């Protein structure tokens, strides 16, 4: 079975992880440094009782409730440029879930030199869900509307969930063709 890495487990990353585990995936690497916040519960796969706890610990607990036999490796740290190849060297597919534009660009650049497939998001804010599309560049699949930035548009939980679902679908479709 292939190992899937998830860089950033907020609205995109936590929901992609949930979908993958619900589909039967058993081997994940989750990486994040943040803690669960009340303001994010409307779009992230965490619970009110988990506010203030590390996202990596909470997501692990939530995913184990779905699939008790899952293998989850977790790294609780902030990813910096230059870290990505080393952190995700064991992964066949990496899902990008960063909020930061610079880190989105960095992960694409650093992992483009590897054999790992990358699934990324671009343009997940705003209310327009009809314009979500997927673009493929080399080993990278990017999902979103490619326009809306969260600093210019409100975050709309159904759109974030939709982008995360499409991203999980890309991973699952790839695994079906490879495995």
N, C-alpha and C positions, 0 to 999 in steps of 0.2 A: 504494500500500500504506500502511496505517496504521502510525504509530509507537507503540510500547508503552513506557511508562516503568515502572521498578521501583524503588520506594523501600525500600531495605534488602534486602540479598542474602544473608541467612542461610538458615535452614532453609526458610522459605516462599519468599522471593524467588529464591534460587538454583535451587530445584527448579521453580518456575513458569517461569523463564527457560529451563531445560533442556527442559521440555515444549513450550514455544512454538517453540523453535528446531527441535526434533525434528519438529514439525508443519509446518515450512516458513516460519515468520516470519523476515523478513530485516532488520528495523529496530527496534533496541532502544536505550533509554537506561537505564543502570544507575547507581544512586547509593548509595554507602556509604562509610564512613570507616574501617571496621574491617579487621583482619587475620585470616587463617585461623588457627584454633586447633585443637589436637589433640582437645580435649574436644567439639568440634562436628562432627567428621568423620562421626559415626554418622547425622547427619540433614541434612547440607549437601552440596552438589554440588562438593566439593573433594577433593584428594588429600593423602596424608601428605607427599609431597614439596613441597607448597605451604605447609606450616606456616610462619607468620611473614610471609608475603608479603601484599600488599594484596589484599583480596577482589575489587576491581574488576579488577585485572590478571589474577588467577587465573580468574575467571569468564569474562572475555573469551577467554583461552586455551582453556578447556574448551569453550566454545560454538563457537569457530572450528574445533575438532577435529570437531565434529558437522556444521557447515556453513561451509566455508571462505569463501564469498562473503557472509557476513552483515555487516551494517553495525552496529557497536556503538559508541555514544557512551558514555563513562564519565566520571562525576564522582566524584572521591575527596574527599568532605567530609562532615561531620556536618550533617544537615538540622536546621534550627531553625524554630520557629514564625515565619511570615512569609515563608519561603523557597519554599514549595511551588508557588505559582502561577507564579513566575518560572522555577524549575527545570524544571517540567513543562509549560510553556506550549506546547511543540512536540508534545506527546503527545495522542493521541486517547483512549487508555486508560492508566490508571495502576494498578499493582498495589502494594498496601501490604504491606510485609514487616517492620514495626517490632516490636521487643520491648516497647517502652515504651508504656504505656496512654495517657499524655498525648499522645504523637505520633500514636497511632492516632486519637484524638479530633480532634486538630488537622488531620490530613490530610483527614478527612471534612468538617470545617467549612470549611476553606480551599478545597477543590476542589468543594464543593457549589455554589459560585457560578460554576463554569466549565461548559463544554460537555463536558469530558472525563468518560468513564465511570470509576468507581473500583471496584476489586475488592479487598476487605479481608478480614482474618481476625480472628475473635474466639472464643477458647476452643479452643486447639489442644493443651493438655496433658492428661495422664491417659490411661488405657488404654481408655476407653469410646469405641469408634468408631461404634457404632450410632446415636448421637444427633447426628451431624454433619448439619447442614441449611444451607439458604441463605435469607437474608432480603434483600429489596430495599427500599431507602428512597431515593426520588428517583433520582439518578444513581449510587447506590452499591449494590453487591451484597456482602453480608457472609457469609462461610462459616465454620462452626465449630459448637461446641456451646453457645456463648454463656455458659458457666459456668466452665469449668476455666481457671485461671490457673497459669502456670508456677511461681509462688511457693508455690502450695498443692498442686500435683500434679506428678509426674514428667513429663518430656518423653518421649514414646513415639514413636520414629522412624516406625513405620508410620502413625500418626495424622497426623503432620506431613506425610508424603508424600501421604496421602489428601486432606488439606485443600488442599495445593498443586496436586494433580491436578484437584480440583473447580474451583479458582480458574482454572487454565489452561483448563479446559473452558468456563468462562463466557466468557473472552476469545475463544476460538476460535469459539464459537457466535455471539457478537455479531459477530465479523468476517465470518462466513459470511452473516449477514443484511444486513450493511452493504455489503460489497464486491461 
